[in-house]
């Protein structure tokens, strides 16, 4: 919690000045009210910024995110807002923590671990994964450029047989 408070105190103003929009994903219900307020304030302050979007995963677990989405959908079905027959992958995606953000193209996992560790399990279905041995505190520009270069060497197929690229 101290890291969050330090981030809000030390970095938020600079991020806002640089046009960065801060988004927070994760479960807020069990957090102390002052922590929830800090997260809400960070998002509110930067909500109209149109530069980079910084997504902070705080008190986040992908399985829990999917369960929250299912609960939201169940509530809407129970209230008669949507029919049960409308259940689909798209509907689930629309009820995740940040449905308006695109799925990531690249996930870089530091520290030599080769697992996702309950991170964005739904959203990474077609992401490219790059695993680097560097620990996060030592992850520098060169490591980032290496991971991006690895990403560019890949042929993205999005589950198909023919390559599809955005360029």
ABEGO torsion letter per residue (X at the ends): XAAAAAAAAAAAAAAAAAGBBBBBBEBAAABBAAAAAAAAAAAAAAAABABBBBBBBBGBBAAAAAAAAAAAAAAAAAAGABBAAABBAAAAAAABABAABBBBABBBBBGGBBBAGGBGAAAAAABBBBBBABBAAABBAAAAAAAAAAAAABBBAGGBABBBBAX
